[in-house]
Amino acid sequence: MKFNIPDKLYFKIGEVSKITRVKPYVLRYWESEFKIISPLKSKSKQRVYRRKDVELILEIKRLLYDERYTLDGAKSKIRELQKQMNSSQLDIKFPDQRYLKALRLIKEELHSIKKFLS
């Protein structure tokens, strides 16, 4: 089954639930079982998931529901996939280049506004 993840940086738990078709209470449970799922918390203490979290949730769902892995089996498989990814590519913790470019443009615009107001 193909899932379309909107082109956003962050998602609230309700959005993740709709995208993945997994109930919020299940998502919270998976967070406790799969430590790799680590949503940030907003100022209002809401869970804020990154795209990589949503992709990981979809993979966990596939392993549990489609492949019929147990929780322990899915955890092992996720660790195995992580090791493969880490050995095949650098795990760079920077956002996508288009976001960096957008942030630079915003920063330049803010500097222009600051100069204008001074």
C-alpha positions, 0 to 999 in steps of 0.5 A, a space after each residue: 500500500 502506497 502512502 503519500 506523506 505531505 511535503 512538510 517538516 513537522 506533523 501533529 499526532 492527528 496528522 500522523 494518525 491519518 497518514 499512517 492509519 494508526 490510532 494515536 494511542 497506538 502511536 504513543 505505545 510504539 514510541 515507548 516500544 521503539 525508542 527510535 521514534 522520537 517526536 519533539 514536543 511543541 511549546 504546548 507539549 504536543 507531539 511533533 513528528 518529523 518526516 523520518 518519524 512518519 516514514 519509520 512508523 509506516 515501516 513498523 506498521 508494515 512489519 507488524 501488520 503485513 509481515 506479521 512480525 512480533 514487537 521484538 521481531 520488528 525491533 530487531 528488523 529495525 535495528 538491522 535496517 539501521 545498521 545497513 543504512 549507517 554502513 551504506 551512507 553517512 547519517 547526516 543530521 542536517 535538513 534537506 538542502 531546499 530547507 536550508 536554502 529557504 532558511 537562508 532566504 528568510 534570514 536575508 529577508 529578516 536582515 533587510 527588514 531589520 536594516 529598513 527599520 533601523 
